[in-house]
Amino acid sequence: MSLQDTFYLLGIIYMSLMLLIMLITVVAVLVIKAKVNAIHRHIEEKLNTIVNVAHMGEALVERFKRK
């Protein structure tokens, strides 16, 4: 094996590893993004529940004030 063949082999190995690392990074970013979006939706649902309960409480207070 000549020096040129060794250099090409190292280049192929390096490019293959970089492609693999890039694909793993993209998949990791997509998974993290999905988890963050799920947490965001969960927090929004809880916040909407709290807001709805607060509005119901305000409506009850207004109703009892009228009586």
N, C-alpha and C positions, 0 to 999 in steps of 0.2 A: 504494500500500500504506500503510495507516494504522499508527499506532503500536501499536494493539491487535493487528493482524494480525502485525506484527513480533514482538511479545511472545509471541503464541501459537506462532509458527514457532520462535522460540528455545526455548520450553518443550518443544515436540515434539522438536526436535533434542537437547536436553539429556536428556530422558527416554529417547530411543532410544539415545543413547550410554551412559547409565548402565545400561540393560538389557543392552546388548552387553558392557559391561565386567563386569557381574555374571555373565553366562553364561560368559565367558572365565575368570573367577576360579573359578567352580564346576568347570569342566572341568579347569583347572590343578590344583585341589586334589585332584580324583579321580585324575588321572594321577599326581601326586606320592604319594598314598596307595597306589596300586597298586604303584609302584616301591619304596616303603618296605616294603610287605608282602612283595614278592618278595625283597628283600635280607634281611628277617627270616627268611623260610623257608629261604633259602640258608644263613644262619648256623646256624639250628637243625639243618639236615641235617648240616652239617660237625661241629657239636658232638655230635650223636648218633653220628656215625661215630667220633669221638675217644673218646666214652664206651664204645662197644662194643669198640673196640680195647683200652681200658684194662681192661674186664671180662675180655676174653679173656686178657690178660696176667696178671691176677690168678688166673684159673683155671689157667693153665699153671704159675704159681709154686706154687699149692696142690697141683697134681698132682705136681710134682717134689719137693715137701717130703714127700709121703707115701711116696715110693719110698725 
